[in-house]
């Protein structure tokens, strides 16, 4: 009976994980899509201001809100499991008050300290973007509590819906406001773009509040009938409990985001050290983050979202102490990540110039294409790093990814000093140290997984077959581009056709070479539909 309950819970976890993964893919695709017109509207200089402000904002967000979803979810779900509904409700209310206090303090520091923070990143004009982002910190703190509350209720749907609503409003208003303020200068256009993030966050929060009040009446009936909860615990004691649960999560997340902050400060400080003027520094940083990282991050995000759907299933197998299933599922999670990361790496390398021309036009075309060719291997390493972090967290080895990140950051700082300060390699140096960081992070995490599970990684199915399929795919993409070039067909059509041909060729080869089987396809979001499609086209028999 107990085993049956655990299996049912595991199945539910997998479904909820798949819902969140699918929402994650949609959110990331929208995020990628709106960044293109935003970059084209405010330019590389404006994106420099925009992303410098965002790096500080992201770190403030980690401190003020990242611990709430997991922390509140953990505490609420523990009470719900033993029918202590009154305690679950008290935890939620305590967390809302705590989020308000922390959010107001963080937002105030960011708003009133914007001058000082802008000077810290050597971009005084970024202060307007920082001021525009400040209220969003408070909004996200509250939103994080609501998401944690619903996850604790064992439903990911409100979180998924709010994420999509948030990103849609963010995309629309970021572009509209950036365009409206462009005539006042790129620094105000960047501020307009960041203000759109706040509107998006507010729409997401209002969505969650609406869902909460729609379900509140039913839940409050449970609260009023609750006879299991203790009345001795006060709201301040629950707030303290939320804080104690959230702080370790915040420390872990802050370590990863600190890397981006340190990287930004060192990159801009090195440019200042070599006497680049502020506009040039903003342009270079905007090119690095607005174009190069936007393209590099997309396949990593999609791969991570798909692979993340398998993490709850791994956690269930760990709880059941099923070592065989643990190893099988870890291998599958890594393979699903590589199925996307490896072809993306080859595709971006082959199509770097056409892709940049299609998305961002001719401005700094050759420079950005060169960065992509050099840095695209980091897609594979970051993919491995991201999924290995999820696996280790699923194994309850929370300290290991943090230690790996600290080690990798120290290695990156060393190479930053050599490449950015000593040799003045600016953009290329930043890309190379990014590769070094992603490789070292992946190496430390993968080594830890092997140590604690004694797993034998399936090298052939994980790396060899996807690599062979991707290389042939890359050759086909190159032929399409060259053929269309000879025929004088425009860049947009030739690039889109090359990508389409590449996807078809890669999937055909992956299935034909038995890189993936039917059982494994069912584990990805919408896997049943994918299997039916493959049967229709006779790739599966």
N, C-alpha and C positions, 0 to 999 in steps of 0.2 A: 504493500500500500504506500509506504513512504517512498519507495523507489519510483512508483507510478507518479506520485506528486512531484518529485524532483524532475522527472522527465518532462511532465507537463509544464513546469516552471521554466525548464531549459528551452522548450519549444517556444514559449511565450517570449522569453528573452531574445531568442533569435529573430522572431517576428518584429518585436519592438526595435531591435538593432537595425533590421533591414529598413524599417520605416525611416529611422533617423538617418541612415546611410543614404537613402534615396533623396531625402530632403537636403542632405549635405551636398550631394551632387548638383541638384537644381540650384541651390544657393551659390555654389562656386561657379557654375556656368553663368548665372546672372551677374555675379561679381566680376567675372572676366569680361563679359560682354559690355558692361557699362564703363569699365576702365578704358576701353579703346576710344570712345568719343571724348571721354574726360581728358585723356592725354592729348588728343588732337585739338581740344579746345584751349587748354591752359598751357600746353607746350612743356618742354623738358624743364625749363626754369620753374614754371608753376608747380610741376610735379615734384620738383626738389623741395619746395616749401611744404607742399601737401604731405609728402611722405616723411619729412623730418618731424612735422607736427604729429603725424600718425604713430611714429615710433615711440614718442613720449606718451601719447594717449594710450597706446597698447599696453605699455608698462603700468600706467596708472590704473588701467582696466583690470589687469592681473591682480594688483594689490587690493582693489576695492570690490571685485566681484567674482573672480575665477574660482574661489573656494566654495561659493554658495551652492551652485547646482549639485555637485557631488556630495557636499556636506549636508545640506538640507535633505536631499534625496535619501541618503543613508539613514539619517535619524528618523525621518518620517516613515520610510518603509519598514524600519525595525518596529515602530509602534503599531503600524497598520497590521503587521503580521500577527501580533498578539491582541488585536482589537482594542488597542488603547487610543481611540479616536480623539479623545479630549487632549491627550498629551501631544498627539500629532498636530492638532490645530494650534496649540500653544506654541509649539516649536516654530510653526509657520509664521504666526504673528510676531514672535520674538525676532525671527530672522528678518522680517520686513522692517521692523524698527531699527535693528542693527544695520541693515543695508542703507536705510535713510541717513543714519548718523555718519557711517563711513563714506557713503556717496557724497554727502554735502561737504564733508571735510576735504575729500579728494578733489572734487570739482572746484572748490574754493581755492585750494592750493594751485591748481592748474590755471584757473582764470586770473587770479591776482598775482601769481608768480610767472605769468606768461613771458614778461620781459626777460627775466632771469633765465628761464628755461630756453628761450629762443637764443640767447647769447651762448648758452651751454653747447648748443648744436651749431654755433657759428652761422646762424641765419636769423637775424633780427626781424626780418619780415615775416617769419613763421609765427610770430606772436598772435596775429589775427586769426590764423587757422587754429592755434591752441585755444584761444578764447572761444571760438565757435564750437570747438569740440568739448569744452569743459562740462556743460550741462549733460552731455551724453554719458559721462561717467556715472552720474547719479541715476540716470534712466536705466543703464545697463545693470547697475547694482540691484535695483528692484526687479528687473526682468530676470536676473539670475536666480533670485529667490523663488519666483513663480515657476520657473522651469524646473528647479530642484524639487519643488512641492509636487508638481504633476508627475515627474519621474518617480518620486517616492510613492505616488499612487499607482505606479506601474503602468503608466501610459505615456508614450512618447509623442502622441499625435498633437497635443497643444504646442509642444516645443517645436515640432516639425512645421506646423502651420505658421506659427509666429516667426520662425526663421525666414520662411519664404516671403511672408507679408513684409517683414522688415527689409529684406534685400530688394524687393520690388520698389518700395517707397524710397529707399536709399538711392537706388539707381536713377530713378526719375528726377528726384529733387537735387541730387549731386550735380547732374548735368545741367539742369535748368538754372540753378543758382550760380554755378560756375560761369555759365554763359552770360547771365544777367550782370554779374559783377566784373566781367572781363575788361570793360571799358575803364574801370577805375585802377587797373593794374593787376599783374599776375598774382601778387600776394593776396589781393581781395578775392580774385577768382578762386584761388586755392582755399580761402576761408569759406567761400560759398559752397565749394565742393564738400568740405568737411562738415558744414552745417547740414547738408543733406543726410549725412550719417546719423545725426541727431534726430532728424524727422523720421528716418527709417526705424531707429531704435524706439522712438515714441509710439509709432504705429504697431510695432511688435509687442510693446508693453500693453497697449490698449487692447490688443487682440487677446493676450493672456488674461487680462483683468475681466474682459467680457466672458471668456470661457469659464473663468473662476466663478463669476456670479451666476452663470447658467447652471453650474453644478453644485453651488454652495448650499442650496436648500436641502438637497438630498443628503449631503455630507453632514450638515448641522443636525439632521435627525439622528444620525449615528452618534454624534457628539453628545447630544442631550440624553440619549439612552445608554451611554457608556457607563459601565459599572466596574471596569477593569483598571482605569487610570488612577494614579495617585494624585491627591489634591495638595500634597505637601510641597511640590516643586513650584517655584515662582517664575514669572516671565524673565526676570534678570538671570536666574539660574539656567534657564533654557538658552538665553542669549549667550551666556558664557560657554555652554555646551556646543552651540553652533560655531562659536569662534574657535574653540579648541579643535573641533573637527575640521574646520575650513583652513586653519593656518598651515598645517603640513602640506595641503594641496596647493596653497598659494606659494609656499616656498619652492615646491617642485616646478610649478608653472613659471614663477618669476625667474628661475635659473635659465630656462629656455629663452624667455623674452629679453633677458638681460643681454644675451648674445647679440640680438639685433640692435639694442641700444648702444652697446660698446662698439659694435661694428660701425654704426653711423657716426658716433663721436670720433672714433679713430680715423675713419675715412676723411671726414671733413677737416679734422685737425691736421692731418697729413697734407691736405691740399693747401691749407693756410700756412703750414710750415714751409711749403715750397712756393709760397707767395702767389697763389692763384687768387683772383678777385672773387667776391662773393657770388656774382652772377654766373661766372664760370663754374664755381663749386656747386651752385644750385643746379645748373644745367647737367653737370656730370652725374650728380646724385639722382636727379630726376630721370636721366637716361638709364642708370643702373637699376633703379627701383620701379620706375614707371613702365619701362619697356622690357628690359631683360628679365627681371624677376616676375613680372606679370605673366610672361609666357612660360617660364620655367616652373612656376608654382602650380599652374593649372593641372598638368598631368599628375603631379604629386598629390594634389588635393583630391582628384577624382579616384586615383588608385587607393588612397588612404581611406576614403569614404566607403568604397566597395569592400576593402579588406576589413574595415572596422566592423562590418556586419557580422563577421565570423568571431569577433572577440568574445561576446557573451556566450557563444557556444563553447569556446575554449575554457572560459571560467566555469561553466557547468560541468565539463569533463574533469576539471581540477577538483571541484567539490565532490564529484562521484569517485575520484581517485582512479579514473580510467586512463592509465598511462599510454595505452596504445592509441586511444582516441585523441589524447592531448598532443602526441607527436604528429598524428595524421593531420589534425586541424591547424597546428602551427605551420606545418609544411604548406598546407593549402592557403593560409592567410598570406604567407610570404610569396607564394607562387602567383596568387591573384594580383598582388602588388606589382610583381615583375612582368606579368602579362601586359600591363599598361605602361609601366615605366620604361622598359627596354625598347619597345617600338616607338614610344614618344621620343626617346633619346635619339634614335636613328632618324626618325622623321623630321625632327627639329633641325638636326645637323644638315640633312640633305636639302631641306626647304627653308633654311634660315632666311635667306635674302627675299624670296617670294613672300614668305609669311610677314616679315617686317614691312615690306612694301605694301602688302594688302591691308594690314592693320593700321600702320602709322605713317604711311607715305614715304617720301624721299629724305626727310630730315634725319641726319645722322644715320642713314641707312647702313652704310658699309661698317661703321663703327659698332653698331648694335648687332649686326649679323656676325661679326667677328667674335663678339662677346658670347653669343649663343653657341657658336661652333666650339669655342674653348670650354665653356661652362656647362654644356648640356649633359655631360656625364654625371653631374651632381643630381640630376633627376633620378637616376638609379640609386645613388647613395642616400639621398634624402628619403626616397621611397622606402628603402630598407630601414633607415633610422626611424622613420615615423611608425611603420608597422611593428617594429621590434619594441618600441616604447609601449604601444598598445598591448602587445603580448605580455611584456613584463608586468604591466599594471594589472592585467588579467590574472597573472600568476601571484599577485599581491607582493611583488618585488619592487615597491615604490621608490626605494632609495637608489637603486641601480641606475635608472635613466638620468637621475639628477647628478649622480657622481660622474657618469659618462659625459653629460653635458658640460660639467665644470672642467673635466680633463680636456675635452675638445675645445672649449673656450680658451683655455690657457695655451694650447697648441696654436690656435688661431691668432691669439694676441701676439705670440712670438713671430709668426710668419707675417702678420700685419706690420710689425715694426720693421722687419727686413724688407718686405716688398713695397710698402707704402711710404715709409720714412726714408730708408736708406737708398733704395733704387728708384723711387718716384714712379712706380708703374701704374698709379691711380686705378683706372677701371679694370685693366687686366689683372692687376695685383689683387683687387677686391674679389674678382671672379675666382682666381686661383685659390685664395684663402678660403673661399666659400666651399670649393671642392674638397680641400683638406679637412675642413670642419665636418662636412657631411660624411666623408669617408671614415674619419676617426670615430664619430658618433655611432655610425652603423657598425663599425668593427667592435667597439666596446660592448654594445648592446647584444649583438649576435653571439659574441663570445660568451656572454653571461647566460643567454638562452641555452646554448649548447652545454654549458657547465651544469645548469640546474635541471635540465631535462634528459641529458645524455642522448639527444636527438641526432639522427643522421640526416642531414639535409639532402633533399633530392636534387642534386646538381643538374642532372640531365633535363628533368622536366621544368625546373625553376629557371635555369639560366641558358643552357645549351640550345634547347628547342626554340624558346622565344628569340634568342639571339640570331639563330639561323633564319628563322621566319622573318625577323625584322630586317636583316641584311638584304634578303631577297626583295622584301617590300621596299626598302630604300632604293634599290637598283631600279625597280619598276617606277617609283616616283620620279627618279632622276630622268628616266627615259621619257616619261609623259611630259615633264617640264621642257626638256630639250626639243621634243617633237612639236609641242605647241609653240615654242619660241621660233622654230623654223617656219611654222605656218602663220606667224605674226598674230597669234591669238592672244588676247589681253591677259594680264597678270592674274586678275581675279578668277577668271574661268579656269585657266591652266592650274592655278594653285588648288582650287576647290576640287577639280577633277583628279589631280594628283593625290590629294588627301583621301578622296573617296576610293580610288583604285588601291591605294596603300592599305586602307582598312580591310577591304575585301580580300586582297592577296594575303595579308597577315593572318586573318581569321581562317581562311582556307588552309593555309599551311599549318597553323597551330593545331587545328582539328585533325588534319590528315597525318601529321607527324605524331599524333597522340600526345600532344602536350597537355591536353585537358580531356576529361571524360564526362559522360552524361551526369553521373552522380555529383561531381564537383560543380557543374554548371547550375544545378538546382540550389546551391548555397548562396549564389550571388543574388542581389535584388532583381526581381522580375525574371529569375532564372528559368521558371517553368515556361514562360513565353519564348525565351531564347531557345530552349530545347525544341519546342514545337516548330519554331522557324527553321532550325537546323535540320530537322526531320523533313520539312517541306522541300528544302533545297538539296536534300539527300547528302548532307555532310555527316549526319548521324544515321546509322542504319540499325 
